[in-house]
Structures are given as C-alpha cells and as structure tokens.
Amino acid sequence: MSSRTFRYVPFTVEQDPLAEPEYAARCVSGAESECGADSATYNCPQPVEEWQRRHAQETGHRRFRRNFGDYAVMRPPEGLVASKGHSGMVATGLCEHRRTEARGGMTYCGDCGRQLYL
C-alpha cells in the first residue's frame, strides 16, 4: 500500500485576462425540429445579440441557446508560491497536516483543524 499526503490549498479560479471570452448563439425555435441556424463566434455579446435580432426579424424565430466560453486560471493565495510536485499542485507556506487526530470517525489535522480525506 502506498501513502498519500493531501494538502489543502485555497486556490481561486479567475477568468484568464490573456484570453478573450467567446460568445455565440443557436436558434432552437421550431415545433418539430430546431431551426439550427448558428451565429458566428465573437469576443463580445453585442454582435451575437444583433444576429439574434436579425434572425428573429427574418424568420419570426424567438428562441435561442446562447453560449459563453472563457478560459480560467487557478491562482494561489497571495504570498504563496505554487509548484507542481509529484502528486499535484503544492503550495509552500501552508500547513502540511503532519499531526492527525481522529474525531467522530473522521480524520482531522491537529495543527490547522481541517478535515482530511485520506
């Protein structure tokens, strides 16, 4: 059996400022089958909304599926340095949960008090 060490690292998930988001729409109007007309993909919602208005004006269709996509990055808390260890992301400066204690059938860190999932 191998042992594992899990470290709690409070990363935040943020929109990547270096990548532009993507907006698009698809017409899903239709009684028996969807229209299926697609807008182009843009980096802001206004051209997609204008496409929806024009399509509705031309066809009378009024139901669309809007799609938004972006890229996200994981950021460690300020002041911590994250590095990739052999078992995943590790941040220096956090509790390493070296002292464990059992409470109510669960394992907790004796230093920081967090529940550990082993």
Rosetta silent file (secondary structure, phi, psi, omega in degrees, C-alpha in Angstrom):
SEQUENCE: MSSRTFRYVPFTVEQDPLAEPEYAARCVSGAESECGADSATYNCPQPVEEWQRRHAQETGHRRFRRNFGDYAVMRPPEGLVASKGHSGMVATGLCEHRRTEARGGMTYCGDCGRQLYL
SCORE:     score description
SCORE:     0.000 S_00000001
   1 L     0.000  138.674  177.900    0.000    0.000    0.000 S_00000001
   2 L  -101.249  151.419  177.669    1.256    3.486   -0.792 S_00000001
   3 L  -100.759  152.178  179.994    0.679    6.511    1.405 S_00000001
   4 L  -129.385  148.522  174.037   -0.548    9.859    0.153 S_00000001
   5 L  -118.342  123.929  177.670   -0.372   13.342    1.550 S_00000001
   6 L  -108.689  132.050  178.954   -3.153   15.752    0.645 S_00000001
   7 L  -117.216  133.404  176.698   -2.657   19.445    1.245 S_00000001
   8 L   -81.791  121.047  177.861   -5.459   21.953    1.288 S_00000001
   9 L  -126.305  114.879 -175.374   -4.529   24.909   -0.907 S_00000001
  10 L   -79.072   68.176  177.115   -7.187   27.630   -1.213 S_00000001
  11 L   -68.490  151.859  171.652   -6.702   28.456   -4.905 S_00000001
  12 E  -110.005  150.711  178.344   -9.127   30.858   -6.564 S_00000001
  13 E  -103.888  125.060 -177.513  -10.495   30.391  -10.049 S_00000001
  14 E  -130.941  152.604  174.457  -10.322   33.512  -12.216 S_00000001
  15 E   -66.093  133.783 -179.190  -11.056   34.374  -15.806 S_00000001
  16 L   -70.848  116.126 -178.521   -7.788   34.367  -17.756 S_00000001
  17 L   -71.531  -13.742 -179.473   -7.105   38.001  -18.697 S_00000001
  18 L   -87.247  -11.266 -179.498   -4.844   36.906  -21.569 S_00000001
  19 L  -117.691  137.191 -179.926   -7.614   35.020  -23.415 S_00000001
  20 L   -81.880  142.781  175.720  -10.735   36.593  -24.839 S_00000001
  21 L   -70.836  166.217 -179.037  -14.119   35.077  -23.967 S_00000001
  22 E  -124.790  134.551  178.909  -16.311   33.639  -26.732 S_00000001
  23 E  -124.236  140.060  177.629  -19.991   34.373  -27.364 S_00000001
  24 E  -157.989  166.324  177.916  -22.297   32.610  -29.816 S_00000001
  25 E  -144.021  156.300  178.195  -25.975   31.704  -30.255 S_00000001
  26 E  -136.637  134.592  179.005  -28.004   28.988  -31.946 S_00000001
  27 E   -77.722  123.173  178.691  -31.643   29.193  -32.977 S_00000001
  28 L  -115.708   19.931  177.334  -33.645   26.445  -31.270 S_00000001
  29 L   -73.054  152.869  177.053  -37.075   27.604  -32.477 S_00000001
  30 L   137.152  140.599 -177.493  -39.323   25.131  -34.196 S_00000001
  31 L   -77.988  -48.774 -176.661  -42.270   22.916  -33.319 S_00000001
  32 L   -99.322  -33.716  177.746  -40.992   19.569  -34.617 S_00000001
  33 L  -145.541  155.945 -178.897  -37.304   20.276  -35.122 S_00000001
  34 L   -72.764  149.236  174.816  -34.920   23.088  -34.283 S_00000001
  35 L   -60.634  -49.406  175.843  -34.033   25.712  -36.867 S_00000001
  36 L    82.968    3.198  178.460  -30.352   25.154  -36.077 S_00000001
  37 L   -67.630  136.456 -178.018  -29.061   28.445  -37.500 S_00000001
  38 E  -115.305  142.171  171.210  -25.817   29.476  -35.775 S_00000001
  39 L   -80.421  169.320  170.415  -24.271   32.866  -35.261 S_00000001
  40 L   -76.287  171.303  177.744  -20.568   33.348  -35.697 S_00000001
  41 L   -97.499  132.717 -177.888  -18.387   33.376  -32.579 S_00000001
  42 E  -128.530  166.814  179.608  -17.410   36.797  -31.232 S_00000001
  43 L   -96.438    9.560  173.959  -15.389   38.150  -28.289 S_00000001
  44 L  -150.017  159.004 -173.637  -18.288   40.295  -27.003 S_00000001
  45 L   -78.999  -19.788 -173.205  -22.070   39.708  -26.816 S_00000001
  46 H   -59.634  -46.789  179.184  -23.330   42.662  -28.920 S_00000001
  47 H   -63.733  -31.431  178.383  -22.776   41.142  -32.409 S_00000001
  48 H   -69.246  -42.376  178.096  -24.453   37.919  -31.263 S_00000001
  49 H   -63.968  -38.178  177.625  -27.462   39.840  -29.947 S_00000001
  50 H   -65.501  -40.184  176.380  -27.659   41.746  -33.233 S_00000001
  51 H   -60.456  -42.762  178.902  -27.569   38.417  -35.136 S_00000001
  52 H   -60.819  -43.824  179.453  -30.451   37.172  -32.933 S_00000001
  53 H   -61.392  -46.752 -179.770  -32.489   40.326  -33.709 S_00000001
  54 H   -63.758  -43.986 -179.581  -31.909   39.997  -37.465 S_00000001
  55 H   -63.124  -41.412  178.406  -32.693   36.264  -37.441 S_00000001
  56 H   -64.682  -39.592 -179.762  -35.895   36.872  -35.450 S_00000001
  57 H   -65.731  -41.356 -177.377  -36.905   39.649  -37.833 S_00000001
  58 H   -75.471  -34.224 -171.447  -36.281   37.471  -40.915 S_00000001
  59 H  -115.239  -20.177 -174.452  -37.802   34.225  -39.634 S_00000001
  60 L    84.954   -1.422  179.461  -40.037   35.065  -36.675 S_00000001
  61 L   -72.681  139.762 -175.447  -37.987   32.714  -34.525 S_00000001
  62 L  -133.307   11.417 -178.871  -37.603   33.891  -30.935 S_00000001
  63 L  -122.390  124.644 -175.369  -35.870   31.108  -29.008 S_00000001
  64 E  -133.155  148.334  169.801  -32.073   30.861  -28.888 S_00000001
  65 E  -101.364  117.456  179.256  -29.450   28.932  -26.975 S_00000001
  66 E   -94.478  139.476  179.948  -26.683   31.345  -26.012 S_00000001
  67 E  -121.793  132.121  176.722  -23.176   30.006  -25.444 S_00000001
  68 E  -126.046  132.950  176.841  -20.442   31.673  -23.462 S_00000001
  69 E  -135.879  143.832  176.049  -16.971   30.249  -23.132 S_00000001
  70 L  -147.451  176.562  176.731  -13.854   31.510  -21.439 S_00000001
  71 L  -111.023  142.706 -177.979  -10.541   30.306  -20.096 S_00000001
  72 E  -121.223  151.652  175.016   -9.826   30.104  -16.400 S_00000001
  73 E  -125.499  148.982  176.782   -6.616   30.105  -14.377 S_00000001
  74 E   -97.205  125.776 -179.713   -6.022   28.829  -10.855 S_00000001
  75 E  -116.764  130.911  175.307   -4.304   31.361   -8.619 S_00000001
  76 L   -73.927  162.513  177.025   -2.729   30.525   -5.254 S_00000001
  77 L   -59.179  151.568 -179.669   -3.321   32.884   -2.337 S_00000001
  78 L   -58.131  135.769  178.939   -1.171   36.000   -2.312 S_00000001
  79 L    92.431   -8.266  178.295    2.229   35.371   -0.794 S_00000001
  80 L  -106.240  148.748  178.203    2.274   31.660   -1.593 S_00000001
  81 L  -111.021  123.528  179.289    4.278   30.048   -4.340 S_00000001
  82 E   -97.466  139.513  175.998    2.654   27.121   -6.137 S_00000001
  83 E  -141.227  157.226 -178.994    4.722   24.441   -7.771 S_00000001
  84 E   -89.722  114.987  176.484    3.931   21.119   -9.362 S_00000001
  85 E   -94.649 -177.741 -178.485    5.011   18.248   -7.154 S_00000001
  86 L   -69.156  -18.487 -179.773    4.950   14.546   -7.960 S_00000001
  87 L  -113.777   17.875  178.059    1.401   14.289   -6.546 S_00000001
  88 E   122.475 -160.414 -178.282   -0.084   17.503   -7.972 S_00000001
  89 E   -75.545  132.819  179.552   -0.067   21.175   -7.058 S_00000001
  90 E  -128.775  135.444  176.655    1.703   22.003   -3.802 S_00000001
  91 E  -112.676  135.089  178.871    1.881   25.422   -2.170 S_00000001
  92 L   -84.056  151.053  177.242    4.648   26.298    0.202 S_00000001
  93 L    94.274    0.432  178.629    3.876   28.041    3.452 S_00000001
  94 L  -104.999  166.068  176.401    0.693   26.116    4.294 S_00000001
  95 L   -60.170  135.308  179.650    0.003   23.514    6.963 S_00000001
  96 L   -98.879    7.312  175.267    1.327   20.129    5.885 S_00000001
  97 L    52.764   49.527 -178.189   -1.079   18.214    8.141 S_00000001
  98 L   -81.619  -24.103 -179.111    1.670   16.225    9.846 S_00000001
  99 L  -112.019  111.289 -177.366   -0.226   15.732   13.105 S_00000001
 100 E  -108.636  155.745  175.952   -3.580   13.969   12.599 S_00000001
 101 E  -145.523  145.637 -179.703   -6.320   13.102   15.013 S_00000001
 102 E   -92.502  132.541  176.828   -9.498   11.052   14.714 S_00000001
 103 E  -139.814  117.398  176.385  -12.807   12.694   15.654 S_00000001
 104 L    60.387   35.247  179.384  -16.170   11.041   15.126 S_00000001
 105 L    80.377    5.313  178.789  -14.801    8.539   12.633 S_00000001
 106 E  -120.866  158.840 -178.494  -13.137   11.246   10.532 S_00000001
 107 E  -103.907  132.831  179.428   -9.530   12.401   10.347 S_00000001
 108 E  -126.966  155.107  173.649   -8.565   15.998   11.127 S_00000001
 109 E   -77.571  130.880  179.137   -5.295   17.897   11.165 S_00000001
 110 L   -73.646  -17.978 -178.663   -4.183   18.518   14.736 S_00000001
 111 L   -91.498  -52.540 -175.832   -2.499   21.787   13.759 S_00000001
 112 L  -100.319  -15.338  176.850   -4.960   23.610   11.485 S_00000001
 113 L    84.960    0.197 -178.880   -8.120   21.657   12.317 S_00000001
 114 L   -74.298  149.311  175.262   -9.167   20.919    8.722 S_00000001
 115 E   -74.654  137.507 -180.000  -10.829   17.617    7.861 S_00000001
 116 E  -109.235  136.487  178.574   -8.503   15.349    5.873 S_00000001
 117 L  -106.529   99.964 -175.360   -9.745   12.978    3.195 S_00000001
 118 L  -101.846    0.000    0.000   -7.294   10.092    3.155 S_00000001
